[in-house]
């Protein structure tokens, strides 16, 4: 199996239904078929993921704030997936990696302001629940400021929004570059990328243990996410061995992701305390966030 050549104008409801369909179908599609050659399979997965992202963005006009937030989240997830695939075959595609990765990264960054305010609000709600502080009046004032910021982030989004248009243009350009990828058929196309992700993760873990910091934990998280996506991709090769690994990496990535979300929350509160209820209220929220990080 995988030896030499490998042989073994939409409404909000439309947006929601489409993204649900993409999620359900994409979860299955984000796996290489071990009975097919590697080269076309890798291109298929990347092309499908980018096509889904492009279709979601093209359907955004007329959507309400919740649908926009959901759609942008799905698009950014597709971007992470295809960047991990590109990293997986980096040793084969050479300079094309940087050109492709840069376009997809910039597309995701263009959409980040639309998504981030909502993500921070969700993180804060999770924090209040985890620390059993739902009735805390000081935290309620902080949340009111975050809710306003989340509303502002999506209220201004419209058809032709420059951030959406920029992301669309970049993703279309990235999809075109996939045709230039020169890949061999066989596991040797994938093995160096998996080994590199694993080594990076081990190195990042050692650094985080030696001198824990927000930045070092974030670097570890990025390596874990890449390895998680990559093992998901090859899971069908050996399901009994790889499925438990995929599940463990998912749990680890989620825990590290929760930590990073709290870091972003603290940074936002610190940058503009008056927007979120004043210095005293923000300091209270920051303290709880750091306690939650310690628990994680």
C-alpha positions, 0 to 999 in steps of 0.5 A, spaced: 500 500 500 503 506 497 509 503 495 512 505 488 506 507 484 501 507 489 496 502 488 493 499 494 445 571 491 444 567 497 440 567 503 442 566 510 439 559 510 442 558 503 449 559 506 448 555 512 445 549 508 451 550 504 456 550 509 453 544 513 453 540 506 461 542 505 463 540 512 459 533 512 462 532 505 469 535 506 470 531 512 470 524 508 473 528 502 479 530 506 483 523 506 487 520 501 485 514 497 490 509 499 488 505 492 490 511 488 496 514 486 498 519 490 499 525 485 492 526 483 489 524 490 493 530 493 491 535 488 484 532 488 484 534 496 487 541 495 482 543 489 476 540 493 478 544 499 479 551 495 473 550 491 469 549 497 472 555 500 471 559 494 464 557 493 462 559 500 465 566 499 462 567 493 455 566 496 456 571 502 452 577 499 445 578 503 447 573 509 446 576 516 452 576 521 451 569 524 451 566 517 457 571 515 461 569 521 460 561 520 462 562 513 468 565 514 470 560 520 469 555 515 473 558 509 479 559 514 479 552 516 479 550 509 485 554 508 489 551 514 487 544 511 490 546 504 496 549 507 498 543 511 497 539 505 502 543 502 507 543 507 506 535 507 509 535 500 513 541 500 520 537 499 517 535 492 514 541 490 520 546 492 519 553 490 511 552 489 510 551 496 512 558 498 508 561 493 502 557 494 502 558 502 503 565 501 497 566 497 493 562 502 495 565 508 494 572 506 487 570 504 486 567 511 489 573 514 484 578 510 478 574 513 481 574 520 478 581 523 471 578 521 472 572 525 476 574 531 471 578 534 466 573 534 472 568 536 474 572 542 467 573 545 466 565 544 472 564 548 470 569 554 463 565 554 467 559 555 471 562 560 465 565 565 462 558 564 469 554 566 470 559 572 463 559 574 462 566 573 456 567 569 453 572 574 459 576 575 457 583 574 464 586 572 465 580 567 458 582 564 460 589 563 466 586 559 462 581 555 458 587 553 464 590 550 466 584 546 459 583 544 459 590 541 466 589 537 463 582 534 457 586 532 461 591 529 466 586 525 460 583 521 455 589 520 459 592 515 461 586 511 457 586 504 457 584 497 464 586 494 467 587 501 474 589 499 476 583 505 472 578 501 474 580 494 482 580 496 481 573 499 477 570 493 482 573 489 488 570 493 484 563 493 483 563 486 490 564 484 492 559 489 488 553 486 491 555 479 498 554 482 496 547 484 496 544 477 504 546 477 505 541 483 510 536 480 509 530 485 511 523 485 506 517 486 508 513 492 509 514 500 516 517 499 512 523 497 509 524 503 514 521 508 518 527 509 513 532 510 510 527 516 517 526 519 518 534 519 512 536 522 513 530 528 520 533 529 518 540 529 512 538 534 518 535 538 522 541 538 517 546 540 515 541 546 522 541 548 522 549 548 515 550 551 517 545 557 524 549 558 521 556 558 514 556 558 511 562 554 505 564 550 509 564 544 512 557 545 506 554 546 503 557 540 509 554 536 507 547 539 500 548 537 501 550 530 506 543 529 501 539 532 495 542 528 499 540 521 501 533 524 493 532 525 491 534 519 496 530 515 495 524 519 488 525 518 489 525 510 493 518 510 488 515 516 485 510 511 492 507 509 492 504 516 486 505 520 487 501 526 494 504 528 492 512 525 485 513 528 487 513 535 493 517 533 488 522 530 484 522 536 490 524 540 492 529 536 485 532 536 485 532 543 492 536 544 490 541 538 484 543 542 487 544 549 493 548 546 488 552 541 484 553 548 490 556 551 491 560 545 484 563 545 485 565 552 492 569 550 488 573 544 483 574 549 488 577 554 491 581 548 485 584 546 483 586 553 489 589 555 490 593 548 483 597 549 481 596 557 476 602 556 472 599 550 471 593 555 468 596 561 474 599 564 481 597 567 478 594 574 473 589 570 479 588 565 484 586 570 479 581 573 477 578 567 485 577 565 486 574 572 481 569 570 484 567 563 491 566 566 488 561 571 484 558 566 491 557 562 494 554 568 489 549 569 490 547 561 
